[in-house]
Each structure stands twice: as C-alpha cells, then as structure tokens.
Amino acid sequence: MLGDTGSLRRVAAFATVYQGYVAQDDWVVESFDADGGCDAYLTVFSGPRARERALEYAAEKYPGFELRTPDQPPRR
C-alpha cells in the first residue's frame, strides 16, 4: 500500500497510468475532472518501484484506470 498517507480522497474520474516521456524511469498517473472539464491532475512517481507505486496510487485514488504501454500515446 501507499504507506502512511492516511486516507486518500477518491476522485470520481478515470485515470491513465503511463511511463514518463522525459525520464523513462518515471511513471505518471493522469486524470481529467469527472465533469469533462479541462482540469487535469498529474502525479509523477520516480525512483525505485515507481511503476508499482503509480499503480497502487491509481487503484486507491480512482474508481478505474488503464495502464498504457510506452508505444501508446496518452489519450487527449
């Protein structure tokens, strides 16, 4: 789990988890607001276990998410 984060506030949005484009060791969790507005939320994980931590975070924070492979660009 995410350690001592307390309780995360779940967001009513769908998230995408993908490998970073600037640093290949980074993993990004990206979501847009549930109302279809333009508010984007990005959380970047880097270092050891970045992919695992990003997936754990997405599972805790969002009701659903997809894992994108490096050859798939983020959906806009």
C-alpha positions as CSV (number, residue, x, y, z in Angstrom):
1,M,0.0,0.0,0.0
2,L,0.9,3.6,0.0
3,G,2.3,3.7,3.5
4,D,1.3,6.5,5.9
5,T,-0.7,8.6,3.5
6,G,-3.8,8.5,5.8
7,S,-6.8,8.2,3.6
8,L,-6.8,9.4,0.0
9,R,-9.8,11.2,-1.2
10,R,-11.2,9.2,-4.1
11,V,-11.8,11.2,-7.2
12,A,-14.8,10.4,-9.4
13,A,-12.7,10.3,-12.6
14,F,-11.0,7.7,-14.7
15,A,-7.2,7.8,-14.7
16,T,-4.4,6.7,-17.1
17,V,-1.1,5.3,-15.9
18,Y,1.9,5.5,-18.3
19,Q,5.6,5.6,-18.4
20,G,7.1,9.1,-18.5
21,Y,8.3,10.7,-21.7
22,V,11.1,12.9,-20.2
23,A,12.6,10.4,-17.8
24,Q,12.0,6.7,-18.7
25,D,12.1,5.7,-15.0
26,D,9.1,8.0,-14.2
27,W,5.5,6.8,-14.2
28,V,2.6,9.2,-14.5
29,V,-1.0,9.0,-13.2
30,E,-3.1,11.4,-15.2
31,S,-6.8,12.1,-14.9
32,F,-9.3,14.8,-16.0
33,D,-12.2,16.0,-13.9
34,A,-15.3,13.9,-14.0
35,D,-17.4,16.7,-15.5
36,G,-15.4,16.6,-18.7
37,G,-13.9,19.9,-17.9
38,C,-10.3,20.9,-18.5
39,D,-8.9,20.3,-15.1
40,A,-6.1,17.8,-15.4
41,Y,-4.4,16.1,-12.5
42,L,-0.9,14.6,-12.8
43,T,1.0,12.7,-10.2
44,V,4.6,11.6,-11.2
45,F,6.4,8.8,-9.4
46,S,10.1,8.3,-9.9
47,G,12.8,6.2,-8.5
48,P,12.7,2.6,-7.3
49,R,9.3,0.9,-7.7
50,A,7.9,3.9,-9.5
51,R,5.6,1.8,-11.7
52,E,4.3,-0.2,-8.7
53,R,3.7,2.9,-6.6
54,A,1.9,4.6,-9.5
55,L,-0.4,1.6,-9.9
56,E,-1.1,1.4,-6.2
57,Y,-1.9,5.1,-6.1
58,A,-4.3,4.9,-9.1
59,A,-6.1,1.9,-7.6
60,E,-6.5,3.8,-4.3
61,K,-7.5,7.2,-5.7
62,Y,-9.6,6.4,-8.7
63,P,-12.6,4.1,-9.3
64,G,-11.0,3.0,-12.6
65,F,-7.8,3.4,-14.5
66,E,-6.0,2.0,-17.6
67,L,-2.3,1.1,-17.9
68,R,-0.9,2.4,-21.2
69,T,2.2,0.9,-22.8
70,P,5.1,3.1,-23.9
71,D,4.0,2.8,-27.6
72,Q,0.5,4.2,-26.9
73,P,0.4,7.9,-26.5
74,P,-1.8,9.4,-23.7
75,R,-5.5,9.9,-24.7
76,R,-6.5,13.5,-25.1
